[in-house]
Amino acid sequence: MDWNKRITINPNQCGGRPCIRGMRIRVVDVLDLLAAGRSHEEISEELPDLEEKDIEACLRYASRRIDHPVLTA
C-alpha cells in the first residue's frame, strides 16, 4: 500500500497537520481513536468517508515518523 499518497499535508488546512486524502480528517484523530480502543469498524462508522486503507495509512505514517536514527555524542 502506498500510504504516502493517502496522507496529505496542506498548510492551509487543519493548521498544516497531516490529514487523510485532503479531507479534514486528521491522522492524529484516527490514531487517538485507535488508542482509545476503537475498532476499525467503529472508526469507519464514526467517520464514514474513511476507508480501511486510510486507517492503515495512519498507522504506517505514525510508524515512519517515530522510526528515526538516534545520534549520540
NUSENU-279227 format. One record per atom (N, C-alpha, C, CB): atom name; x, y, z; residue number from 1; residue in one letter. Coordinates in Angstrom, 3 decimals, decimal comma. Glycine has a CB too. Layout:
// residues N
<atomo = CA	xx = X	yy = Y	zz = Z	num = NUM	residuo = A> $
...
//
This chain:
// residues 73
<atomo = N	xx = 0,836	yy = -1,176	zz = 0,000	num = 1	residuo = M> $
<atomo = CA	xx = 0,000	yy = 0,000	zz = 0,000	num = 1	residuo = M> $
<atomo = C	xx = 0,883	yy = 1,242	zz = 0,000	num = 1	residuo = M> $
<atomo = CB	xx = -0,953	yy = -0,004	zz = 1,211	num = 1	residuo = M> $
<atomo = N	xx = 0,538	yy = 2,188	zz = -0,818	num = 2	residuo = D> $
<atomo = CA	xx = 1,291	yy = 3,430	zz = -0,907	num = 2	residuo = D> $
<atomo = C	xx = 0,662	yy = 4,445	zz = 0,047	num = 2	residuo = D> $
<atomo = CB	xx = 1,315	yy = 3,973	zz = -2,374	num = 2	residuo = D> $
<atomo = N	xx = 1,016	yy = 4,345	zz = 1,326	num = 3	residuo = W> $
<atomo = CA	xx = 0,392	yy = 5,159	zz = 2,366	num = 3	residuo = W> $
<atomo = C	xx = 0,634	yy = 6,648	zz = 2,175	num = 3	residuo = W> $
<atomo = CB	xx = 0,899	yy = 4,738	zz = 3,716	num = 3	residuo = W> $
<atomo = N	xx = 1,781	yy = 7,019	zz = 1,593	num = 4	residuo = N> $
<atomo = CA	xx = 2,093	yy = 8,446	zz = 1,477	num = 4	residuo = N> $
<atomo = C	xx = 1,231	yy = 9,161	zz = 0,445	num = 4	residuo = N> $
<atomo = CB	xx = 3,547	yy = 8,625	zz = 1,123	num = 4	residuo = N> $
<atomo = N	xx = 0,463	yy = 8,445	zz = -0,350	num = 5	residuo = K> $
<atomo = CA	xx = -0,494	yy = 9,090	zz = -1,247	num = 5	residuo = K> $
<atomo = C	xx = -1,824	yy = 9,333	zz = -0,545	num = 5	residuo = K> $
<atomo = CB	xx = -0,710	yy = 8,237	zz = -2,500	num = 5	residuo = K> $
<atomo = N	xx = -2,043	yy = 8,676	zz = 0,577	num = 6	residuo = R> $
<atomo = CA	xx = -3,277	yy = 8,845	zz = 1,333	num = 6	residuo = R> $
<atomo = C	xx = -3,142	yy = 9,925	zz = 2,402	num = 6	residuo = R> $
<atomo = CB	xx = -3,680	yy = 7,528	zz = 1,975	num = 6	residuo = R> $
<atomo = N	xx = -1,930	yy = 10,203	zz = 2,824	num = 7	residuo = I> $
<atomo = CA	xx = -1,692	yy = 11,213	zz = 3,849	num = 7	residuo = I> $
<atomo = C	xx = -1,270	yy = 12,503	zz = 3,149	num = 7	residuo = I> $
<atomo = CB	xx = -0,602	yy = 10,739	zz = 4,879	num = 7	residuo = I> $
<atomo = N	xx = -2,019	yy = 13,574	zz = 3,395	num = 8	residuo = T> $
<atomo = CA	xx = -1,719	yy = 14,852	zz = 2,749	num = 8	residuo = T> $
<atomo = C	xx = -1,448	yy = 15,913	zz = 3,809	num = 8	residuo = T> $
<atomo = CB	xx = -2,884	yy = 15,291	zz = 1,825	num = 8	residuo = T> $
<atomo = N	xx = -0,587	yy = 16,851	zz = 3,445	num = 9	residuo = I> $
<atomo = CA	xx = -0,284	yy = 17,968	zz = 4,337	num = 9	residuo = I> $
<atomo = C	xx = -0,456	yy = 19,246	zz = 3,533	num = 9	residuo = I> $
<atomo = CB	xx = 1,168	yy = 17,860	zz = 4,940	num = 9	residuo = I> $
<atomo = N	xx = -1,385	yy = 20,073	zz = 3,988	num = 10	residuo = N> $
<atomo = CA	xx = -1,680	yy = 21,335	zz = 3,328	num = 10	residuo = N> $
<atomo = C	xx = -1,590	yy = 22,428	zz = 4,396	num = 10	residuo = N> $
<atomo = CB	xx = -3,101	yy = 21,312	zz = 2,631	num = 10	residuo = N> $
<atomo = N	xx = -0,688	yy = 23,393	zz = 4,218	num = 11	residuo = P> $
<atomo = CA	xx = -0,540	yy = 24,424	zz = 5,244	num = 11	residuo = P> $
<atomo = C	xx = -1,808	yy = 25,249	zz = 5,476	num = 11	residuo = P> $
<atomo = CB	xx = 0,583	yy = 25,342	zz = 4,869	num = 11	residuo = P> $
<atomo = N	xx = -2,740	yy = 25,226	zz = 4,538	num = 12	residuo = N> $
<atomo = CA	xx = -3,987	yy = 25,985	zz = 4,667	num = 12	residuo = N> $
<atomo = C	xx = -5,142	yy = 25,155	zz = 5,210	num = 12	residuo = N> $
<atomo = CB	xx = -4,374	yy = 26,556	zz = 3,332	num = 12	residuo = N> $
<atomo = N	xx = -4,847	yy = 23,945	zz = 5,640	num = 13	residuo = Q> $
<atomo = CA	xx = -5,909	yy = 23,053	zz = 6,130	num = 13	residuo = Q> $
<atomo = C	xx = -5,479	yy = 22,434	zz = 7,450	num = 13	residuo = Q> $
<atomo = CB	xx = -6,234	yy = 21,941	zz = 5,088	num = 13	residuo = Q> $
<atomo = N	xx = -6,321	yy = 22,511	zz = 8,438	num = 14	residuo = C> $
<atomo = CA	xx = -6,071	yy = 21,900	zz = 9,749	num = 14	residuo = C> $
<atomo = C	xx = -4,719	yy = 22,304	zz = 10,336	num = 14	residuo = C> $
<atomo = CB	xx = -6,143	yy = 20,388	zz = 9,636	num = 14	residuo = C> $
<atomo = N	xx = -4,332	yy = 23,539	zz = 10,104	num = 15	residuo = G> $
<atomo = CA	xx = -3,077	yy = 24,037	zz = 10,659	num = 15	residuo = G> $
<atomo = C	xx = -1,838	yy = 23,343	zz = 10,119	num = 15	residuo = G> $
<atomo = CB	xx = -3,102	yy = 23,900	zz = 12,133	num = 15	residuo = G> $
<atomo = N	xx = -1,948	yy = 22,759	zz = 8,932	num = 16	residuo = G> $
<atomo = CA	xx = -0,811	yy = 22,074	zz = 8,334	num = 16	residuo = G> $
<atomo = C	xx = -0,570	yy = 20,680	zz = 8,880	num = 16	residuo = G> $
<atomo = CB	xx = 0,408	yy = 22,885	zz = 8,526	num = 16	residuo = G> $
<atomo = N	xx = -1,495	yy = 20,192	zz = 9,681	num = 17	residuo = R> $
<atomo = CA	xx = -1,345	yy = 18,837	zz = 10,236	num = 17	residuo = R> $
<atomo = C	xx = -1,684	yy = 17,802	zz = 9,174	num = 17	residuo = R> $
<atomo = CB	xx = -2,250	yy = 18,643	zz = 11,483	num = 17	residuo = R> $
<atomo = N	xx = -1,067	yy = 16,625	zz = 9,257	num = 18	residuo = P> $
<atomo = CA	xx = -1,352	yy = 15,561	zz = 8,285	num = 18	residuo = P> $
<atomo = C	xx = -2,815	yy = 15,139	zz = 8,336	num = 18	residuo = P> $
<atomo = CB	xx = -0,453	yy = 14,347	zz = 8,543	num = 18	residuo = P> $
<atomo = N	xx = -3,420	yy = 15,028	zz = 7,158	num = 19	residuo = C> $
<atomo = CA	xx = -4,827	yy = 14,644	zz = 7,023	num = 19	residuo = C> $
<atomo = C	xx = -4,945	yy = 13,461	zz = 6,056	num = 19	residuo = C> $
<atomo = CB	xx = -5,686	yy = 15,848	zz = 6,525	num = 19	residuo = C> $
<atomo = N	xx = -6,149	yy = 12,928	zz = 5,973	num = 20	residuo = I> $
<atomo = CA	xx = -6,431	yy = 11,807	zz = 5,089	num = 20	residuo = I> $
<atomo = C	xx = -6,975	yy = 12,330	zz = 3,765	num = 20	residuo = I> $
<atomo = CB	xx = -7,432	yy = 10,825	zz = 5,743	num = 20	residuo = I> $
<atomo = N	xx = -6,300	yy = 12,028	zz = 2,689	num = 21	residuo = R> $
<atomo = CA	xx = -6,729	yy = 12,308	zz = 1,314	num = 21	residuo = R> $
<atomo = C	xx = -7,330	yy = 13,706	zz = 1,127	num = 21	residuo = R> $
<atomo = CB	xx = -7,736	yy = 11,276	zz = 0,885	num = 21	residuo = R> $
<atomo = N	xx = -6,741	yy = 14,701	zz = 1,753	num = 22	residuo = G> $
<atomo = CA	xx = -7,196	yy = 16,071	zz = 1,563	num = 22	residuo = G> $
<atomo = C	xx = -8,465	yy = 16,430	zz = 2,315	num = 22	residuo = G> $
<atomo = CB	xx = -7,408	yy = 16,316	zz = 0,129	num = 22	residuo = G> $
<atomo = N	xx = -9,008	yy = 15,479	zz = 3,070	num = 23	residuo = M> $
<atomo = CA	xx = -10,199	yy = 15,760	zz = 3,867	num = 23	residuo = M> $
<atomo = C	xx = -9,765	yy = 16,389	zz = 5,188	num = 23	residuo = M> $
<atomo = CB	xx = -11,034	yy = 14,462	zz = 4,112	num = 23	residuo = M> $
<atomo = N	xx = -10,717	yy = 16,853	zz = 5,941	num = 24	residuo = R> $
<atomo = CA	xx = -10,407	yy = 17,441	zz = 7,241	num = 24	residuo = R> $
<atomo = C	xx = -10,453	yy = 16,384	zz = 8,348	num = 24	residuo = R> $
<atomo = CB	xx = -11,387	yy = 18,580	zz = 7,555	num = 24	residuo = R> $
<atomo = N	xx = -10,013	yy = 15,194	zz = 8,011	num = 25	residuo = I> $
<atomo = CA	xx = -9,852	yy = 14,123	zz = 8,999	num = 25	residuo = I> $
<atomo = C	xx = -8,361	yy = 14,014	zz = 9,252	num = 25	residuo = I> $
<atomo = CB	xx = -10,471	yy = 12,740	zz = 8,503	num = 25	residuo = I> $
<atomo = N	xx = -7,951	yy = 14,418	zz = 10,461	num = 26	residuo = R> $
<atomo = CA	xx = -6,522	yy = 14,431	zz = 10,781	num = 26	residuo = R> $
<atomo = C	xx = -6,031	yy = 13,032	zz = 11,161	num = 26	residuo = R> $
<atomo = CB	xx = -6,239	yy = 15,420	zz = 11,926	num = 26	residuo = R> $
<atomo = N	xx = -4,794	yy = 12,767	zz = 10,833	num = 27	residuo = V> $
<atomo = CA	xx = -4,165	yy = 11,497	zz = 11,185	num = 27	residuo = V> $
<atomo = C	xx = -4,219	yy = 11,301	zz = 12,697	num = 27	residuo = V> $
<atomo = CB	xx = -2,700	yy = 11,447	zz = 10,679	num = 27	residuo = V> $
<atomo = N	xx = -3,926	yy = 12,346	zz = 13,447	num = 28	residuo = V> $
<atomo = CA	xx = -3,912	yy = 12,239	zz = 14,906	num = 28	residuo = V> $
<atomo = C	xx = -5,284	yy = 11,859	zz = 15,451	num = 28	residuo = V> $
<atomo = CB	xx = -3,452	yy = 13,554	zz = 15,529	num = 28	residuo = V> $
<atomo = N	xx = -6,352	yy = 12,293	zz = 14,820	num = 29	residuo = D> $
<atomo = CA	xx = -7,698	yy = 11,926	zz = 15,278	num = 29	residuo = D> $
<atomo = C	xx = -7,939	yy = 10,429	zz = 15,123	num = 29	residuo = D> $
<atomo = CB	xx = -8,765	yy = 12,713	zz = 14,501	num = 29	residuo = D> $
<atomo = N	xx = -7,508	yy = 9,884	zz = 14,005	num = 30	residuo = V> $
<atomo = CA	xx = -7,651	yy = 8,443	zz = 13,772	num = 30	residuo = V> $
<atomo = C	xx = -6,796	yy = 7,667	zz = 14,768	num = 30	residuo = V> $
<atomo = CB	xx = -7,253	yy = 8,077	zz = 12,318	num = 30	residuo = V> $
<atomo = N	xx = -5,570	yy = 8,121	zz = 14,983	num = 31	residuo = L> $
<atomo = CA	xx = -4,678	yy = 7,448	zz = 15,938	num = 31	residuo = L> $
<atomo = C	xx = -5,239	yy = 7,521	zz = 17,356	num = 31	residuo = L> $
<atomo = CB	xx = -3,272	yy = 8,074	zz = 15,896	num = 31	residuo = L> $
<atomo = N	xx = -5,816	yy = 8,647	zz = 17,723	num = 32	residuo = D> $
<atomo = CA	xx = -6,431	yy = 8,774	zz = 19,050	num = 32	residuo = D> $
<atomo = C	xx = -7,594	yy = 7,808	zz = 19,229	num = 32	residuo = D> $
<atomo = CB	xx = -6,913	yy = 10,204	zz = 19,275	num = 32	residuo = D> $
<atomo = N	xx = -8,389	yy = 7,640	zz = 18,184	num = 33	residuo = L> $
<atomo = CA	xx = -9,498	yy = 6,688	zz = 18,261	num = 33	residuo = L> $
<atomo = C	xx = -8,981	yy = 5,265	zz = 18,422	num = 33	residuo = L> $
<atomo = CB	xx = -10,383	yy = 6,790	zz = 17,010	num = 33	residuo = L> $
<atomo = N	xx = -7,936	yy = 4,922	zz = 17,693	num = 34	residuo = L> $
<atomo = CA	xx = -7,335	yy = 3,592	zz = 17,838	num = 34	residuo = L> $
<atomo = C	xx = -6,761	yy = 3,402	zz = 19,236	num = 34	residuo = L> $
<atomo = CB	xx = -6,237	yy = 3,380	zz = 16,787	num = 34	residuo = L> $
<atomo = N	xx = -6,093	yy = 4,433	zz = 19,751	num = 35	residuo = A> $
<atomo = CA	xx = -5,505	yy = 4,354	zz = 21,090	num = 35	residuo = A> $
<atomo = C	xx = -6,573	yy = 4,225	zz = 22,172	num = 35	residuo = A> $
<atomo = CB	xx = -4,644	yy = 5,584	zz = 21,358	num = 35	residuo = A> $
<atomo = N	xx = -7,754	yy = 4,767	zz = 21,897	num = 36	residuo = A> $
<atomo = CA	xx = -8,858	yy = 4,668	zz = 22,847	num = 36	residuo = A> $
<atomo = C	xx = -9,549	yy = 3,304	zz = 22,800	num = 36	residuo = A> $
<atomo = CB	xx = -9,870	yy = 5,761	zz = 22,574	num = 36	residuo = A> $
<atomo = N	xx = -9,071	yy = 2,440	zz = 21,905	num = 37	residuo = G> $
<atomo = CA	xx = -9,617	yy = 1,086	zz = 21,844	num = 37	residuo = G> $
<atomo = C	xx = -10,711	yy = 0,882	zz = 20,815	num = 37	residuo = G> $
<atomo = CB	xx = -10,140	yy = 0,717	zz = 23,165	num = 37	residuo = G> $
<atomo = N	xx = -10,948	yy = 1,883	zz = 19,989	num = 38	residuo = R> $
<atomo = CA	xx = -11,973	yy = 1,728	zz = 18,947	num = 38	residuo = R> $
<atomo = C	xx = -11,478	yy = 0,776	zz = 17,867	num = 38	residuo = R> $
<atomo = CB	xx = -12,340	yy = 3,101	zz = 18,326	num = 38	residuo = R> $
<atomo = N	xx = -12,375	yy = -0,039	zz = 17,367	num = 39	residuo = S> $
<atomo = CA	xx = -12,034	yy = -0,956	zz = 16,279	num = 39	residuo = S> $
<atomo = C	xx = -12,071	yy = -0,202	zz = 14,952	num = 39	residuo = S> $
<atomo = CB	xx = -13,007	yy = -2,172	zz = 16,248	num = 39	residuo = S> $
<atomo = N	xx = -11,517	yy = -0,812	zz = 13,936	num = 40	residuo = H> $
<atomo = CA	xx = -11,551	yy = -0,206	zz = 12,602	num = 40	residuo = H> $
<atomo = C	xx = -13,004	yy = -0,003	zz = 12,160	num = 40	residuo = H> $
<atomo = CB	xx = -10,787	yy = -1,092	zz = 11,575	num = 40	residuo = H> $
<atomo = N	xx = -13,859	yy = -0,950	zz = 12,491	num = 41	residuo = E> $
<atomo = CA	xx = -15,270	yy = -0,847	zz = 12,110	num = 41	residuo = E> $
<atomo = C	xx = -15,945	yy = 0,326	zz = 12,811	num = 41	residuo = E> $
<atomo = CB	xx = -16,009	yy = -2,150	zz = 12,437	num = 41	residuo = E> $
<atomo = N	xx = -15,649	yy = 0,501	zz = 14,092	num = 42	residuo = E> $
<atomo = CA	xx = -16,241	yy = 1,615	zz = 14,836	num = 42	residuo = E> $
<atomo = C	xx = -15,762	yy = 2,957	zz = 14,289	num = 42	residuo = E> $
<atomo = CB	xx = -15,900	yy = 1,503	zz = 16,327	num = 42	residuo = E> $
<atomo = N	xx = -14,500	yy = 3,024	zz = 13,930	num = 43	residuo = I> $
<atomo = CA	xx = -13,952	yy = 4,258	zz = 13,357	num = 43	residuo = I> $
<atomo = C	xx = -14,615	yy = 4,542	zz = 12,017	num = 43	residuo = I> $
<atomo = CB	xx = -12,413	yy = 4,156	zz = 13,189	num = 43	residuo = I> $
<atomo = N	xx = -14,799	yy = 3,510	zz = 11,212	num = 44	residuo = S> $
<atomo = CA	xx = -15,456	yy = 3,682	zz = 9,912	num = 44	residuo = S> $
<atomo = C	xx = -16,895	yy = 4,139	zz = 10,056	num = 44	residuo = S> $
<atomo = CB	xx = -15,411	yy = 2,389	zz = 9,127	num = 44	residuo = S> $
<atomo = N	xx = -17,567	yy = 3,687	zz = 11,108	num = 45	residuo = E> $
<atomo = CA	xx = -18,940	yy = 4,137	zz = 11,365	num = 45	residuo = E> $
<atomo = C	xx = -18,962	yy = 5,606	zz = 11,780	num = 45	residuo = E> $
<atomo = CB	xx = -19,596	yy = 3,269	zz = 12,456	num = 45	residuo = E> $
<atomo = N	xx = -17,999	yy = 5,988	zz = 12,611	num = 46	residuo = E> $
<atomo = CA	xx = -17,940	yy = 7,371	zz = 13,091	num = 46	residuo = E> $
<atomo = C	xx = -17,481	yy = 8,337	zz = 11,999	num = 46	residuo = E> $
<atomo = CB	xx = -17,005	yy = 7,468	zz = 14,290	num = 46	residuo = E> $
<atomo = N	xx = -16,589	yy = 7,867	zz = 11,141	num = 47	residuo = L> $
<atomo = CA	xx = -16,050	yy = 8,676	zz = 10,046	num = 47	residuo = L> $
<atomo = C	xx = -16,307	yy = 7,944	zz = 8,733	num = 47	residuo = L> $
<atomo = CB	xx = -14,519	yy = 8,955	zz = 10,242	num = 47	residuo = L> $
<atomo = N	xx = -17,526	yy = 8,024	zz = 8,192	num = 48	residuo = P> $
<atomo = CA	xx = -17,912	yy = 7,196	zz = 7,041	num = 48	residuo = P> $
<atomo = C	xx = -17,124	yy = 7,467	zz = 5,755	num = 48	residuo = P> $
<atomo = CB	xx = -19,360	yy = 7,399	zz = 6,763	num = 48	residuo = P> $
<atomo = N	xx = -16,470	yy = 8,618	zz = 5,641	num = 49	residuo = D> $
<atomo = CA	xx = -15,662	yy = 8,890	zz = 4,447	num = 49	residuo = D> $
<atomo = C	xx = -14,315	yy = 8,173	zz = 4,486	num = 49	residuo = D> $
<atomo = CB	xx = -15,438	yy = 10,389	zz = 4,299	num = 49	residuo = D> $
<atomo = N	xx = -13,981	yy = 7,621	zz = 5,633	num = 50	residuo = L> $
<atomo = CA	xx = -12,708	yy = 6,941	zz = 5,818	num = 50	residuo = L> $
<atomo = C	xx = -12,770	yy = 5,528	zz = 5,249	num = 50	residuo = L> $
<atomo = CB	xx = -12,329	yy = 6,905	zz = 7,302	num = 50	residuo = L> $
<atomo = N	xx = -11,704	yy = 5,120	zz = 4,594	num = 51	residuo = E> $
<atomo = CA	xx = -11,587	yy = 3,762	zz = 4,067	num = 51	residuo = E> $
<atomo = C	xx = -10,624	yy = 2,974	zz = 4,954	num = 51	residuo = E> $
<atomo = CB	xx = -11,099	yy = 3,773	zz = 2,580	num = 51	residuo = E> $
<atomo = N	xx = -10,733	yy = 1,667	zz = 4,897	num = 52	residuo = E> $
<atomo = CA	xx = -9,853	yy = 0,800	zz = 5,689	num = 52	residuo = E> $
<atomo = C	xx = -8,382	yy = 1,117	zz = 5,407	num = 52	residuo = E> $
<atomo = CB	xx = -10,144	yy = -0,687	zz = 5,384	num = 52	residuo = E> $
<atomo = N	xx = -8,056	yy = 1,352	zz = 4,167	num = 53	residuo = K> $
<atomo = CA	xx = -6,662	yy = 1,653	zz = 3,806	num = 53	residuo = K> $
<atomo = C	xx = -6,206	yy = 2,989	zz = 4,388	num = 53	residuo = K> $
<atomo = CB	xx = -6,500	yy = 1,670	zz = 2,280	num = 53	residuo = K> $
<atomo = N	xx = -7,136	yy = 3,887	zz = 4,665	num = 54	residuo = D> $
<atomo = CA	xx = -6,792	yy = 5,155	zz = 5,306	num = 54	residuo = D> $
<atomo = C	xx = -6,320	yy = 4,918	zz = 6,737	num = 54	residuo = D> $
<atomo = CB	xx = -7,999	yy = 6,115	zz = 5,293	num = 54	residuo = D> $
<atomo = N	xx = -7,002	yy = 4,023	zz = 7,432	num = 55	residuo = I> $
<atomo = CA	xx = -6,616	yy = 3,702	zz = 8,812	num = 55	residuo = I> $
<atomo = C	xx = -5,237	yy = 3,055	zz = 8,817	num = 55	residuo = I> $
<atomo = CB	xx = -7,663	yy = 2,761	zz = 9,480	num = 55	residuo = I> $
<atomo = N	xx = -5,000	yy = 2,145	zz = 7,899	num = 56	residuo = E> $
<atomo = CA	xx = -3,678	yy = 1,520	zz = 7,779	num = 56	residuo = E> $
<atomo = C	xx = -2,619	yy = 2,566	zz = 7,461	num = 56	residuo = E> $
<atomo = CB	xx = -3,688	yy = 0,428	zz = 6,689	num = 56	residuo = E> $
<atomo = N	xx = -2,953	yy = 3,525	zz = 6,605	num = 57	residuo = A> $
<atomo = CA	xx = -2,012	yy = 4,581	zz = 6,237	num = 57	residuo = A> $
<atomo = C	xx = -1,639	yy = 5,417	zz = 7,459	num = 57	residuo = A> $
<atomo = CB	xx = -2,610	yy = 5,479	zz = 5,137	num = 57	residuo = A> $
<atomo = N	xx = -2,595	yy = 5,683	zz = 8,336	num = 58	residuo = C> $
<atomo = CA	xx = -2,309	yy = 6,436	zz = 9,557	num = 58	residuo = C> $
<atomo = C	xx = -1,304	yy = 5,708	zz = 10,433	num = 58	residuo = C> $
<atomo = CB	xx = -3,592	yy = 6,688	zz = 10,339	num = 58	residuo = C> $
<atomo = N	xx = -1,498	yy = 4,410	zz = 10,561	num = 59	residuo = L> $
<atomo = CA	xx = -0,569	yy = 3,612	zz = 11,366	num = 59	residuo = L> $
<atomo = C	xx = 0,823	yy = 3,581	zz = 10,747	num = 59	residuo = L> $
<atomo = CB	xx = -1,097	yy = 2,187	zz = 11,526	num = 59	residuo = L> $
<atomo = N	xx = 0,890	yy = 3,416	zz = 9,445	num = 60	residuo = R> $
<atomo = CA	xx = 2,188	yy = 3,406	zz = 8,770	num = 60	residuo = R> $
<atomo = C	xx = 2,867	yy = 4,776	zz = 8,865	num = 60	residuo = R> $
<atomo = CB	xx = 2,019	yy = 2,998	zz = 7,294	num = 60	residuo = R> $
<atomo = N	xx = 2,090	yy = 5,830	zz = 8,724	num = 61	residuo = Y> $
<atomo = CA	xx = 2,629	yy = 7,183	zz = 8,839	num = 61	residuo = Y> $
<atomo = C	xx = 3,243	yy = 7,382	zz = 10,231	num = 61	residuo = Y> $
<atomo = CB	xx = 1,520	yy = 8,240	zz = 8,573	num = 61	residuo = Y> $
<atomo = N	xx = 2,495	yy = 7,005	zz = 11,264	num = 62	residuo = A> $
<atomo = CA	xx = 2,989	yy = 7,152	zz = 12,633	num = 62	residuo = A> $
<atomo = C	xx = 4,246	yy = 6,321	zz = 12,850	num = 62	residuo = A> $
<atomo = CB	xx = 1,908	yy = 6,744	zz = 13,640	num = 62	residuo = A> $
<atomo = N	xx = 4,251	yy = 5,129	zz = 12,322	num = 63	residuo = S> $
<atomo = CA	xx = 5,410	yy = 4,257	zz = 12,456	num = 63	residuo = S> $
<atomo = C	xx = 6,651	yy = 4,872	zz = 11,817	num = 63	residuo = S> $
<atomo = CB	xx = 5,121	yy = 2,900	zz = 11,832	num = 63	residuo = S> $
<atomo = N	xx = 6,490	yy = 5,448	zz = 10,652	num = 64	residuo = R> $
<atomo = CA	xx = 7,618	yy = 6,066	zz = 9,953	num = 64	residuo = R> $
<atomo = C	xx = 8,101	yy = 7,328	zz = 10,659	num = 64	residuo = R> $
<atomo = CB	xx = 7,228	yy = 6,396	zz = 8,519	num = 64	residuo = R> $
<atomo = N	xx = 7,182	yy = 8,057	zz = 11,267	num = 65	residuo = R> $
<atomo = CA	xx = 7,545	yy = 9,307	zz = 11,948	num = 65	residuo = R> $
<atomo = C	xx = 8,369	yy = 9,062	zz = 13,208	num = 65	residuo = R> $
<atomo = CB	xx = 6,290	yy = 10,090	zz = 12,307	num = 65	residuo = R> $
<atomo = N	xx = 8,121	yy = 7,954	zz = 13,884	num = 66	residuo = I> $
<atomo = CA	xx = 8,873	yy = 7,712	zz = 15,121	num = 66	residuo = I> $
<atomo = C	xx = 10,113	yy = 6,873	zz = 14,901	num = 66	residuo = I> $
<atomo = CB	xx = 7,994	yy = 7,037	zz = 16,135	num = 66	residuo = I> $
<atomo = N	xx = 10,267	yy = 6,312	zz = 13,722	num = 67	residuo = D> $
<atomo = CA	xx = 11,434	yy = 5,480	zz = 13,424	num = 67	residuo = D> $
<atomo = C	xx = 12,520	yy = 6,353	zz = 12,783	num = 67	residuo = D> $
<atomo = CB	xx = 11,046	yy = 4,289	zz = 12,480	num = 67	residuo = D> $
<atomo = N	xx = 13,309	yy = 6,965	zz = 13,630	num = 68	residuo = H> $
<atomo = CA	xx = 14,378	yy = 7,820	zz = 13,127	num = 68	residuo = H> $
<atomo = C	xx = 15,674	yy = 7,462	zz = 13,870	num = 68	residuo = H> $
<atomo = CB	xx = 14,019	yy = 9,340	zz = 13,308	num = 68	residuo = H> $
<atomo = N	xx = 16,796	yy = 7,728	zz = 13,239	num = 69	residuo = P> $
<atomo = CA	xx = 18,056	yy = 7,398	zz = 13,890	num = 69	residuo = P> $
<atomo = C	xx = 18,293	yy = 8,284	zz = 15,116	num = 69	residuo = P> $
<atomo = CB	xx = 19,214	yy = 7,542	zz = 12,900	num = 69	residuo = P> $
<atomo = N	xx = 18,928	yy = 7,712	zz = 16,106	num = 70	residuo = V> $
<atomo = CA	xx = 19,283	yy = 8,450	zz = 17,307	num = 70	residuo = V> $
<atomo = C	xx = 20,789	yy = 8,658	zz = 17,298	num = 70	residuo = V> $
<atomo = CB	xx = 18,820	yy = 7,701	zz = 18,600	num = 70	residuo = V> $
<atomo = N	xx = 21,180	yy = 9,910	zz = 17,315	num = 71	residuo = L> $
<atomo = CA	xx = 22,600	yy = 10,233	zz = 17,309	num = 71	residuo = L> $
<atomo = C	xx = 23,080	yy = 10,428	zz = 18,728	num = 71	residuo = L> $
<atomo = CB	xx = 22,880	yy = 11,488	zz = 16,468	num = 71	residuo = L> $
<atomo = N	xx = 24,214	yy = 9,861	zz = 19,034	num = 72	residuo = T> $
<atomo = CA	xx = 24,796	yy = 10,054	zz = 20,363	num = 72	residuo = T> $
<atomo = C	xx = 26,150	yy = 10,718	zz = 20,213	num = 72	residuo = T> $
<atomo = CB	xx = 24,925	yy = 8,705	zz = 21,126	num = 72	residuo = T> $
<atomo = N	xx = 26,487	yy = 11,516	zz = 21,182	num = 73	residuo = A> $
<atomo = CA	xx = 27,760	yy = 12,239	zz = 21,121	num = 73	residuo = A> $
<atomo = C	xx = 28,806	yy = 11,546	zz = 21,942	num = 73	residuo = A> $
<atomo = CB	xx = 27,597	yy = 13,670	zz = 21,598	num = 73	residuo = A> $
//
